[in-house]
Amino acid sequence: METPASYKAALAELEGILAKMESDQCDIDSLAGYTARALELLKFCKERLFKTDREIEECLNALKSSLEE
C-alpha cells in the first residue's frame, strides 16, 4: 500500500478509516482491509513520532553542549 506523504496525511487517513468503520459505510467484506491499512498508518505515525523525538533530543543535547563550552 501507499506510504503517506506526511504524519498529518496519515492521521487524516486514519480518521477517515475510523469514521467509515463507525458508520454504515463499512461492510464486513471491507473490514479486514480497513484494519490492515489502519495498522500500517499507525506504524508510520509511531515511526515518525520516535524519529522526531530522537531529532529533538539530539538538538537539545547539542544546545546543552554548546552552552557548557
mmCIF file of the N, C-alpha and C atoms, coordinates in Angstrom:
data_MODEL
# 
_entry.id   MODEL 
# 
loop_
_atom_site.group_PDB 
_atom_site.id 
_atom_site.type_symbol 
_atom_site.label_atom_id 
_atom_site.label_alt_id 
_atom_site.label_comp_id 
_atom_site.label_asym_id 
_atom_site.label_entity_id 
_atom_site.label_seq_id 
_atom_site.pdbx_PDB_ins_code 
_atom_site.Cartn_x 
_atom_site.Cartn_y 
_atom_site.Cartn_z 
_atom_site.occupancy 
_atom_site.B_iso_or_equiv 
_atom_site.pdbx_formal_charge 
_atom_site.auth_seq_id 
_atom_site.auth_comp_id 
_atom_site.auth_asym_id 
_atom_site.auth_atom_id 
_atom_site.pdbx_PDB_model_num 
ATOM 1   N N  . MET A 1 1  ? 0.823   -1.182 0.000  1.00 0.00 ? 1  MET A N  1 
ATOM 2   C CA . MET A 1 1  ? 0.000   0.000  0.000  1.00 0.00 ? 1  MET A CA 1 
ATOM 3   C C  . MET A 1 1  ? 0.869   1.248  0.000  1.00 0.00 ? 1  MET A C  1 
ATOM 4   N N  . GLU A 1 2  ? 0.258   2.338  -0.289 1.00 0.00 ? 2  GLU A N  1 
ATOM 5   C CA . GLU A 1 2  ? 0.956   3.609  -0.461 1.00 0.00 ? 2  GLU A CA 1 
ATOM 6   C C  . GLU A 1 2  ? 1.413   4.202  0.872  1.00 0.00 ? 2  GLU A C  1 
ATOM 7   N N  . THR A 1 3  ? 2.647   4.721  0.888  1.00 0.00 ? 3  THR A N  1 
ATOM 8   C CA . THR A 1 3  ? 3.177   5.390  2.066  1.00 0.00 ? 3  THR A CA 1 
ATOM 9   C C  . THR A 1 3  ? 2.612   6.805  2.119  1.00 0.00 ? 3  THR A C  1 
ATOM 10  N N  . PRO A 1 4  ? 2.134   7.236  3.277  1.00 0.00 ? 4  PRO A N  1 
ATOM 11  C CA . PRO A 1 4  ? 1.592   8.584  3.391  1.00 0.00 ? 4  PRO A CA 1 
ATOM 12  C C  . PRO A 1 4  ? 2.671   9.633  3.134  1.00 0.00 ? 4  PRO A C  1 
ATOM 13  N N  . ALA A 1 5  ? 2.255   10.787 2.655  1.00 0.00 ? 5  ALA A N  1 
ATOM 14  C CA . ALA A 1 5  ? 3.193   11.868 2.375  1.00 0.00 ? 5  ALA A CA 1 
ATOM 15  C C  . ALA A 1 5  ? 3.706   12.525 3.643  1.00 0.00 ? 5  ALA A C  1 
ATOM 16  N N  . SER A 1 6  ? 2.912   12.458 4.700  1.00 0.00 ? 6  SER A N  1 
ATOM 17  C CA . SER A 1 6  ? 3.289   13.117 5.945  1.00 0.00 ? 6  SER A CA 1 
ATOM 18  C C  . SER A 1 6  ? 2.531   12.509 7.116  1.00 0.00 ? 6  SER A C  1 
ATOM 19  N N  . TYR A 1 7  ? 2.949   12.898 8.312  1.00 0.00 ? 7  TYR A N  1 
ATOM 20  C CA . TYR A 1 7  ? 2.250   12.470 9.523  1.00 0.00 ? 7  TYR A CA 1 
ATOM 21  C C  . TYR A 1 7  ? 0.805   12.967 9.486  1.00 0.00 ? 7  TYR A C  1 
ATOM 22  N N  . LYS A 1 8  ? 0.648   14.221 9.077  1.00 0.00 ? 8  LYS A N  1 
ATOM 23  C CA . LYS A 1 8  ? -0.688  14.824 9.010  1.00 0.00 ? 8  LYS A CA 1 
ATOM 24  C C  . LYS A 1 8  ? -1.589  14.062 8.041  1.00 0.00 ? 8  LYS A C  1 
ATOM 25  N N  . ALA A 1 9  ? -1.045  13.663 6.908  1.00 0.00 ? 9  ALA A N  1 
ATOM 26  C CA . ALA A 1 9  ? -1.824  12.905 5.920  1.00 0.00 ? 9  ALA A CA 1 
ATOM 27  C C  . ALA A 1 9  ? -2.205  11.532 6.471  1.00 0.00 ? 9  ALA A C  1 
ATOM 28  N N  . ALA A 1 10 ? -1.284  10.891 7.178  1.00 0.00 ? 10 ALA A N  1 
ATOM 29  C CA . ALA A 1 10 ? -1.566  9.579  7.765  1.00 0.00 ? 10 ALA A CA 1 
ATOM 30  C C  . ALA A 1 10 ? -2.655  9.685  8.821  1.00 0.00 ? 10 ALA A C  1 
ATOM 31  N N  . LEU A 1 11 ? -2.574  10.723 9.633  1.00 0.00 ? 11 LEU A N  1 
ATOM 32  C CA . LEU A 1 11 ? -3.574  10.932 10.672 1.00 0.00 ? 11 LEU A CA 1 
ATOM 33  C C  . LEU A 1 11 ? -4.950  11.196 10.061 1.00 0.00 ? 11 LEU A C  1 
ATOM 34  N N  . ALA A 1 12 ? -4.988  11.985 9.011  1.00 0.00 ? 12 ALA A N  1 
ATOM 35  C CA . ALA A 1 12 ? -6.254  12.265 8.336  1.00 0.00 ? 12 ALA A CA 1 
ATOM 36  C C  . ALA A 1 12 ? -6.850  10.987 7.745  1.00 0.00 ? 12 ALA A C  1 
ATOM 37  N N  . GLU A 1 13 ? -6.002  10.166 7.148  1.00 0.00 ? 13 GLU A N  1 
ATOM 38  C CA . GLU A 1 13 ? -6.495  8.905  6.584  1.00 0.00 ? 13 GLU A CA 1 
ATOM 39  C C  . GLU A 1 13 ? -7.000  7.975  7.684  1.00 0.00 ? 13 GLU A C  1 
ATOM 40  N N  . LEU A 1 14 ? -6.287  7.934  8.802  1.00 0.00 ? 14 LEU A N  1 
ATOM 41  C CA . LEU A 1 14 ? -6.737  7.126  9.939  1.00 0.00 ? 14 LEU A CA 1 
ATOM 42  C C  . LEU A 1 14 ? -8.107  7.599  10.438 1.00 0.00 ? 14 LEU A C  1 
ATOM 43  N N  . GLU A 1 15 ? -8.278  8.906  10.532 1.00 0.00 ? 15 GLU A N  1 
ATOM 44  C CA . GLU A 1 15 ? -9.562  9.453  10.961 1.00 0.00 ? 15 GLU A CA 1 
ATOM 45  C C  . GLU A 1 15 ? -10.671 9.073  9.988  1.00 0.00 ? 15 GLU A C  1 
ATOM 46  N N  . GLY A 1 16 ? -10.356 9.068  8.690  1.00 0.00 ? 16 GLY A N  1 
ATOM 47  C CA . GLY A 1 16 ? -11.324 8.664  7.678  1.00 0.00 ? 16 GLY A CA 1 
ATOM 48  C C  . GLY A 1 16 ? -11.708 7.199  7.809  1.00 0.00 ? 16 GLY A C  1 
ATOM 49  N N  . ILE A 1 17 ? -10.719 6.364  8.051  1.00 0.00 ? 17 ILE A N  1 
ATOM 50  C CA . ILE A 1 17 ? -10.983 4.936  8.233  1.00 0.00 ? 17 ILE A CA 1 
ATOM 51  C C  . ILE A 1 17 ? -11.852 4.719  9.462  1.00 0.00 ? 17 ILE A C  1 
ATOM 52  N N  . LEU A 1 18 ? -11.521 5.390  10.535 1.00 0.00 ? 18 LEU A N  1 
ATOM 53  C CA . LEU A 1 18 ? -12.298 5.260  11.762 1.00 0.00 ? 18 LEU A CA 1 
ATOM 54  C C  . LEU A 1 18 ? -13.748 5.699  11.542 1.00 0.00 ? 18 LEU A C  1 
ATOM 55  N N  . ALA A 1 19 ? -13.934 6.794  10.839 1.00 0.00 ? 19 ALA A N  1 
ATOM 56  C CA . ALA A 1 19 ? -15.287 7.269  10.548 1.00 0.00 ? 19 ALA A CA 1 
ATOM 57  C C  . ALA A 1 19 ? -16.070 6.239  9.737  1.00 0.00 ? 19 ALA A C  1 
ATOM 58  N N  . LYS A 1 20 ? -15.412 5.638  8.752  1.00 0.00 ? 20 LYS A N  1 
ATOM 59  C CA . LYS A 1 20 ? -16.072 4.610  7.939  1.00 0.00 ? 20 LYS A CA 1 
ATOM 60  C C  . LYS A 1 20 ? -16.438 3.396  8.789  1.00 0.00 ? 20 LYS A C  1 
ATOM 61  N N  . MET A 1 21 ? -15.509 2.997  9.668  1.00 0.00 ? 21 MET A N  1 
ATOM 62  C CA . MET A 1 21 ? -15.740 1.814  10.492 1.00 0.00 ? 21 MET A CA 1 
ATOM 63  C C  . MET A 1 21 ? -16.862 2.052  11.503 1.00 0.00 ? 21 MET A C  1 
ATOM 64  N N  . GLU A 1 22 ? -17.041 3.292  11.917 1.00 0.00 ? 22 GLU A N  1 
ATOM 65  C CA . GLU A 1 22 ? -18.088 3.616  12.883 1.00 0.00 ? 22 GLU A CA 1 
ATOM 66  C C  . GLU A 1 22 ? -19.442 3.870  12.232 1.00 0.00 ? 22 GLU A C  1 
ATOM 67  N N  . SER A 1 23 ? -19.451 3.970  10.919 1.00 0.00 ? 23 SER A N  1 
ATOM 68  C CA . SER A 1 23 ? -20.696 4.282  10.219 1.00 0.00 ? 23 SER A CA 1 
ATOM 69  C C  . SER A 1 23 ? -21.231 3.056  9.487  1.00 0.00 ? 23 SER A C  1 
ATOM 70  N N  . ASP A 1 24 ? -22.278 3.280  8.770  1.00 0.00 ? 24 ASP A N  1 
ATOM 71  C CA . ASP A 1 24 ? -22.873 2.211  7.958  1.00 0.00 ? 24 ASP A CA 1 
ATOM 72  C C  . ASP A 1 24 ? -22.099 1.967  6.665  1.00 0.00 ? 24 ASP A C  1 
ATOM 73  N N  . GLN A 1 25 ? -21.053 2.749  6.414  1.00 0.00 ? 25 GLN A N  1 
ATOM 74  C CA . GLN A 1 25 ? -20.273 2.611  5.185  1.00 0.00 ? 25 GLN A CA 1 
ATOM 75  C C  . GLN A 1 25 ? -19.353 1.393  5.202  1.00 0.00 ? 25 GLN A C  1 
ATOM 76  N N  . CYS A 1 26 ? -19.169 0.795  6.343  1.00 0.00 ? 26 CYS A N  1 
ATOM 77  C CA . CYS A 1 26 ? -18.219 -0.308 6.472  1.00 0.00 ? 26 CYS A CA 1 
ATOM 78  C C  . CYS A 1 26 ? -18.961 -1.639 6.466  1.00 0.00 ? 26 CYS A C  1 
ATOM 79  N N  . ASP A 1 27 ? -18.774 -2.388 5.409  1.00 0.00 ? 27 ASP A N  1 
ATOM 80  C CA . ASP A 1 27 ? -19.355 -3.727 5.389  1.00 0.00 ? 27 ASP A CA 1 
ATOM 81  C C  . ASP A 1 27 ? -18.297 -4.734 5.833  1.00 0.00 ? 27 ASP A C  1 
ATOM 82  N N  . ILE A 1 28 ? -18.740 -5.887 6.162  1.00 0.00 ? 28 ILE A N  1 
ATOM 83  C CA . ILE A 1 28 ? -17.853 -6.919 6.703  1.00 0.00 ? 28 ILE A CA 1 
ATOM 84  C C  . ILE A 1 28 ? -16.741 -7.301 5.721  1.00 0.00 ? 28 ILE A C  1 
ATOM 85  N N  . ASP A 1 29 ? -17.015 -7.173 4.430  1.00 0.00 ? 29 ASP A N  1 
ATOM 86  C CA . ASP A 1 29 ? -16.017 -7.530 3.421  1.00 0.00 ? 29 ASP A CA 1 
ATOM 87  C C  . ASP A 1 29 ? -14.862 -6.525 3.369  1.00 0.00 ? 29 ASP A C  1 
ATOM 88  N N  . SER A 1 30 ? -15.101 -5.302 3.827  1.00 0.00 ? 30 SER A N  1 
ATOM 89  C CA . SER A 1 30 ? -14.074 -4.261 3.807  1.00 0.00 ? 30 SER A CA 1 
ATOM 90  C C  . SER A 1 30 ? -13.324 -4.136 5.120  1.00 0.00 ? 30 SER A C  1 
ATOM 91  N N  . LEU A 1 31 ? -13.846 -4.718 6.160  1.00 0.00 ? 31 LEU A N  1 
ATOM 92  C CA . LEU A 1 31 ? -13.294 -4.542 7.500  1.00 0.00 ? 31 LEU A CA 1 
ATOM 93  C C  . LEU A 1 31 ? -11.825 -4.960 7.601  1.00 0.00 ? 31 LEU A C  1 
ATOM 94  N N  . ALA A 1 32 ? -11.465 -6.087 7.052  1.00 0.00 ? 32 ALA A N  1 
ATOM 95  C CA . ALA A 1 32 ? -10.078 -6.559 7.136  1.00 0.00 ? 32 ALA A CA 1 
ATOM 96  C C  . ALA A 1 32 ? -9.129  -5.595 6.419  1.00 0.00 ? 32 ALA A C  1 
ATOM 97  N N  . GLY A 1 33 ? -9.540  -5.091 5.272  1.00 0.00 ? 33 GLY A N  1 
ATOM 98  C CA . GLY A 1 33 ? -8.711  -4.143 4.528  1.00 0.00 ? 33 GLY A CA 1 
ATOM 99  C C  . GLY A 1 33 ? -8.521  -2.842 5.288  1.00 0.00 ? 33 GLY A C  1 
ATOM 100 N N  . TYR A 1 34 ? -9.608  -2.328 5.868  1.00 0.00 ? 34 TYR A N  1 
ATOM 101 C CA . TYR A 1 34 ? -9.510  -1.107 6.670  1.00 0.00 ? 34 TYR A CA 1 
ATOM 102 C C  . TYR A 1 34 ? -8.601  -1.315 7.873  1.00 0.00 ? 34 TYR A C  1 
ATOM 103 N N  . THR A 1 35 ? -8.737  -2.462 8.517  1.00 0.00 ? 35 THR A N  1 
ATOM 104 C CA . THR A 1 35 ? -7.924  -2.753 9.697  1.00 0.00 ? 35 THR A CA 1 
ATOM 105 C C  . THR A 1 35 ? -6.448  -2.854 9.322  1.00 0.00 ? 35 THR A C  1 
ATOM 106 N N  . ALA A 1 36 ? -6.141  -3.505 8.229  1.00 0.00 ? 36 ALA A N  1 
ATOM 107 C CA . ALA A 1 36 ? -4.748  -3.641 7.786  1.00 0.00 ? 36 ALA A CA 1 
ATOM 108 C C  . ALA A 1 36 ? -4.156  -2.278 7.440  1.00 0.00 ? 36 ALA A C  1 
ATOM 109 N N  . ARG A 1 37 ? -4.916  -1.449 6.749  1.00 0.00 ? 37 ARG A N  1 
ATOM 110 C CA . ARG A 1 37 ? -4.423  -0.114 6.388  1.00 0.00 ? 37 ARG A CA 1 
ATOM 111 C C  . ARG A 1 37 ? -4.229  0.742  7.641  1.00 0.00 ? 37 ARG A C  1 
ATOM 112 N N  . ALA A 1 38 ? -5.156  0.649  8.571  1.00 0.00 ? 38 ALA A N  1 
ATOM 113 C CA . ALA A 1 38 ? -5.028  1.413  9.815  1.00 0.00 ? 38 ALA A CA 1 
ATOM 114 C C  . ALA A 1 38 ? -3.762  1.001  10.558 1.00 0.00 ? 38 ALA A C  1 
ATOM 115 N N  . LEU A 1 39 ? -3.461  -0.281 10.586 1.00 0.00 ? 39 LEU A N  1 
ATOM 116 C CA . LEU A 1 39 ? -2.243  -0.756 11.244 1.00 0.00 ? 39 LEU A CA 1 
ATOM 117 C C  . LEU A 1 39 ? -0.998  -0.184 10.568 1.00 0.00 ? 39 LEU A C  1 
ATOM 118 N N  . GLU A 1 40 ? -0.973  -0.173 9.248  1.00 0.00 ? 40 GLU A N  1 
ATOM 119 C CA . GLU A 1 40 ? 0.160   0.412  8.521  1.00 0.00 ? 40 GLU A CA 1 
ATOM 120 C C  . GLU A 1 40 ? 0.318   1.889  8.857  1.00 0.00 ? 40 GLU A C  1 
ATOM 121 N N  . LEU A 1 41 ? -0.800  2.607  8.901  1.00 0.00 ? 41 LEU A N  1 
ATOM 122 C CA . LEU A 1 41 ? -0.754  4.031  9.203  1.00 0.00 ? 41 LEU A CA 1 
ATOM 123 C C  . LEU A 1 41 ? -0.297  4.284  10.638 1.00 0.00 ? 41 LEU A C  1 
ATOM 124 N N  . LEU A 1 42 ? -0.751  3.464  11.559 1.00 0.00 ? 42 LEU A N  1 
ATOM 125 C CA . LEU A 1 42 ? -0.320  3.598  12.952 1.00 0.00 ? 42 LEU A CA 1 
ATOM 126 C C  . LEU A 1 42 ? 1.181   3.359  13.088 1.00 0.00 ? 42 LEU A C  1 
ATOM 127 N N  . LYS A 1 43 ? 1.697   2.370  12.393 1.00 0.00 ? 43 LYS A N  1 
ATOM 128 C CA . LYS A 1 43 ? 3.139   2.100  12.420 1.00 0.00 ? 43 LYS A CA 1 
ATOM 129 C C  . LYS A 1 43 ? 3.915   3.285  11.853 1.00 0.00 ? 43 LYS A C  1 
ATOM 130 N N  . PHE A 1 44 ? 3.415   3.846  10.749 1.00 0.00 ? 44 PHE A N  1 
ATOM 131 C CA . PHE A 1 44 ? 4.047   5.007  10.133 1.00 0.00 ? 44 PHE A CA 1 
ATOM 132 C C  . PHE A 1 44 ? 4.088   6.172  11.117 1.00 0.00 ? 44 PHE A C  1 
ATOM 133 N N  . CYS A 1 45 ? 2.957   6.442  11.775 1.00 0.00 ? 45 CYS A N  1 
ATOM 134 C CA . CYS A 1 45 ? 2.886   7.545  12.732 1.00 0.00 ? 45 CYS A CA 1 
ATOM 135 C C  . CYS A 1 45 ? 3.819   7.314  13.910 1.00 0.00 ? 45 CYS A C  1 
ATOM 136 N N  . LYS A 1 46 ? 3.870   6.100  14.401 1.00 0.00 ? 46 LYS A N  1 
ATOM 137 C CA . LYS A 1 46 ? 4.753   5.770  15.520 1.00 0.00 ? 46 LYS A CA 1 
ATOM 138 C C  . LYS A 1 46 ? 6.215   6.008  15.134 1.00 0.00 ? 46 LYS A C  1 
ATOM 139 N N  . GLU A 1 47 ? 6.606   5.559  13.950 1.00 0.00 ? 47 GLU A N  1 
ATOM 140 C CA . GLU A 1 47 ? 7.975   5.752  13.486 1.00 0.00 ? 47 GLU A CA 1 
ATOM 141 C C  . GLU A 1 47 ? 8.309   7.234  13.369 1.00 0.00 ? 47 GLU A C  1 
ATOM 142 N N  . ARG A 1 48 ? 7.361   8.013  12.832 1.00 0.00 ? 48 ARG A N  1 
ATOM 143 C CA . ARG A 1 48 ? 7.584   9.458  12.703 1.00 0.00 ? 48 ARG A CA 1 
ATOM 144 C C  . ARG A 1 48 ? 7.741   10.119 14.064 1.00 0.00 ? 48 ARG A C  1 
ATOM 145 N N  . LEU A 1 49 ? 6.892   9.736  15.011 1.00 0.00 ? 49 LEU A N  1 
ATOM 146 C CA . LEU A 1 49 ? 6.960   10.316 16.352 1.00 0.00 ? 49 LEU A CA 1 
ATOM 147 C C  . LEU A 1 49 ? 8.289   9.991  17.026 1.00 0.00 ? 49 LEU A C  1 
ATOM 148 N N  . PHE A 1 50 ? 8.731   8.733  16.938 1.00 0.00 ? 50 PHE A N  1 
ATOM 149 C CA . PHE A 1 50 ? 10.006  8.356  17.542 1.00 0.00 ? 50 PHE A CA 1 
ATOM 150 C C  . PHE A 1 50 ? 11.179  9.040  16.853 1.00 0.00 ? 50 PHE A C  1 
ATOM 151 N N  . LYS A 1 51 ? 11.112  9.170  15.534 1.00 0.00 ? 51 LYS A N  1 
ATOM 152 C CA . LYS A 1 51 ? 12.175  9.845  14.790 1.00 0.00 ? 51 LYS A CA 1 
ATOM 153 C C  . LYS A 1 51 ? 12.254  11.309 15.205 1.00 0.00 ? 51 LYS A C  1 
ATOM 154 N N  . THR A 1 52 ? 11.121  11.959 15.303 1.00 0.00 ? 52 THR A N  1 
ATOM 155 C CA . THR A 1 52 ? 11.092  13.356 15.712 1.00 0.00 ? 52 THR A CA 1 
ATOM 156 C C  . THR A 1 52 ? 11.604  13.514 17.136 1.00 0.00 ? 52 THR A C  1 
ATOM 157 N N  . ASP A 1 53 ? 11.222  12.601 18.002 1.00 0.00 ? 53 ASP A N  1 
ATOM 158 C CA . ASP A 1 53 ? 11.694  12.637 19.385 1.00 0.00 ? 53 ASP A CA 1 
ATOM 159 C C  . ASP A 1 53 ? 13.217  12.535 19.443 1.00 0.00 ? 53 ASP A C  1 
ATOM 160 N N  . ARG A 1 54 ? 13.783  11.620 18.653 1.00 0.00 ? 54 ARG A N  1 
ATOM 161 C CA . ARG A 1 54 ? 15.248  11.465 18.619 1.00 0.00 ? 54 ARG A CA 1 
ATOM 162 C C  . ARG A 1 54 ? 15.919  12.737 18.103 1.00 0.00 ? 54 ARG A C  1 
ATOM 163 N N  . GLU A 1 55 ? 15.343  13.330 17.050 1.00 0.00 ? 55 GLU A N  1 
ATOM 164 C CA . GLU A 1 55 ? 15.921  14.546 16.477 1.00 0.00 ? 55 GLU A CA 1 
ATOM 165 C C  . GLU A 1 55 ? 15.884  15.701 17.481 1.00 0.00 ? 55 GLU A C  1 
ATOM 166 N N  . ILE A 1 56 ? 14.784  15.833 18.199 1.00 0.00 ? 56 ILE A N  1 
ATOM 167 C CA . ILE A 1 56 ? 14.683  16.889 19.208 1.00 0.00 ? 56 ILE A CA 1 
ATOM 168 C C  . ILE A 1 56 ? 15.683  16.649 20.326 1.00 0.00 ? 56 ILE A C  1 
ATOM 169 N N  . GLU A 1 57 ? 15.810  15.405 20.740 1.00 0.00 ? 57 GLU A N  1 
ATOM 170 C CA . GLU A 1 57 ? 16.779  15.062 21.788 1.00 0.00 ? 57 GLU A CA 1 
ATOM 171 C C  . GLU A 1 57 ? 18.196  15.411 21.341 1.00 0.00 ? 57 GLU A C  1 
ATOM 172 N N  . GLU A 1 58 ? 18.531  15.122 20.088 1.00 0.00 ? 58 GLU A N  1 
ATOM 173 C CA . GLU A 1 58 ? 19.860  15.462 19.568 1.00 0.00 ? 58 GLU A CA 1 
ATOM 174 C C  . GLU A 1 58 ? 20.071  16.969 19.566 1.00 0.00 ? 58 GLU A C  1 
ATOM 175 N N  . CYS A 1 59 ? 19.061  17.717 19.177 1.00 0.00 ? 59 CYS A N  1 
ATOM 176 C CA . CYS A 1 59 ? 19.168  19.183 19.177 1.00 0.00 ? 59 CYS A CA 1 
ATOM 177 C C  . CYS A 1 59 ? 19.362  19.711 20.589 1.00 0.00 ? 59 CYS A C  1 
ATOM 178 N N  . LEU A 1 60 ? 18.611  19.189 21.530 1.00 0.00 ? 60 LEU A N  1 
ATOM 179 C CA . LEU A 1 60 ? 18.744  19.629 22.919 1.00 0.00 ? 60 LEU A CA 1 
ATOM 180 C C  . LEU A 1 60 ? 20.119  19.289 23.485 1.00 0.00 ? 60 LEU A C  1 
ATOM 181 N N  . ASN A 1 61 ? 20.626  18.115 23.145 1.00 0.00 ? 61 ASN A N  1 
ATOM 182 C CA . ASN A 1 61 ? 21.968  17.726 23.601 1.00 0.00 ? 61 ASN A CA 1 
ATOM 183 C C  . ASN A 1 61 ? 23.036  18.635 22.993 1.00 0.00 ? 61 ASN A C  1 
ATOM 184 N N  . ALA A 1 62 ? 22.872  18.972 21.715 1.00 0.00 ? 62 ALA A N  1 
ATOM 185 C CA . ALA A 1 62 ? 23.824  19.867 21.059 1.00 0.00 ? 62 ALA A CA 1 
ATOM 186 C C  . ALA A 1 62 ? 23.767  21.251 21.695 1.00 0.00 ? 62 ALA A C  1 
ATOM 187 N N  . LEU A 1 63 ? 22.578  21.713 21.995 1.00 0.00 ? 63 LEU A N  1 
ATOM 188 C CA . LEU A 1 63 ? 22.432  23.012 22.642 1.00 0.00 ? 63 LEU A CA 1 
ATOM 189 C C  . LEU A 1 63 ? 23.056  23.002 24.026 1.00 0.00 ? 63 LEU A C  1 
ATOM 190 N N  . LYS A 1 64 ? 22.799  21.949 24.761 1.00 0.00 ? 64 LYS A N  1 
ATOM 191 C CA . LYS A 1 64 ? 23.381  21.818 26.112 1.00 0.00 ? 64 LYS A CA 1 
ATOM 192 C C  . LYS A 1 64 ? 24.905  21.812 26.033 1.00 0.00 ? 64 LYS A C  1 
ATOM 193 N N  . SER A 1 65 ? 25.453  21.082 25.075 1.00 0.00 ? 65 SER A N  1 
ATOM 194 C CA . SER A 1 65 ? 26.912  21.023 24.924 1.00 0.00 ? 65 SER A CA 1 
ATOM 195 C C  . SER A 1 65 ? 27.492  22.384 24.571 1.00 0.00 ? 65 SER A C  1 
ATOM 196 N N  . SER A 1 66 ? 26.811  23.112 23.697 1.00 0.00 ? 66 SER A N  1 
ATOM 197 C CA . SER A 1 66 ? 27.325  24.419 23.284 1.00 0.00 ? 66 SER A CA 1 
ATOM 198 C C  . SER A 1 66 ? 27.242  25.430 24.431 1.00 0.00 ? 66 SER A C  1 
ATOM 199 N N  . LEU A 1 67 ? 26.270  25.280 25.316 1.00 0.00 ? 67 LEU A N  1 
ATOM 200 C CA . LEU A 1 67 ? 26.150  26.183 26.454 1.00 0.00 ? 67 LEU A CA 1 
ATOM 201 C C  . LEU A 1 67 ? 27.184  25.884 27.537 1.00 0.00 ? 67 LEU A C  1 
ATOM 202 N N  . GLU A 1 68 ? 27.635  24.629 27.582 1.00 0.00 ? 68 GLU A N  1 
ATOM 203 C CA . GLU A 1 68 ? 28.618  24.223 28.584 1.00 0.00 ? 68 GLU A CA 1 
ATOM 204 C C  . GLU A 1 68 ? 30.029  24.611 28.200 1.00 0.00 ? 68 GLU A C  1 
ATOM 205 N N  . GLU A 1 69 ? 30.231  24.941 26.957 1.00 0.00 ? 69 GLU A N  1 
ATOM 206 C CA . GLU A 1 69 ? 31.598  25.290 26.475 1.00 0.00 ? 69 GLU A CA 1 
ATOM 207 C C  . GLU A 1 69 ? 31.992  26.674 26.887 1.00 0.00 ? 69 GLU A C  1 
# 
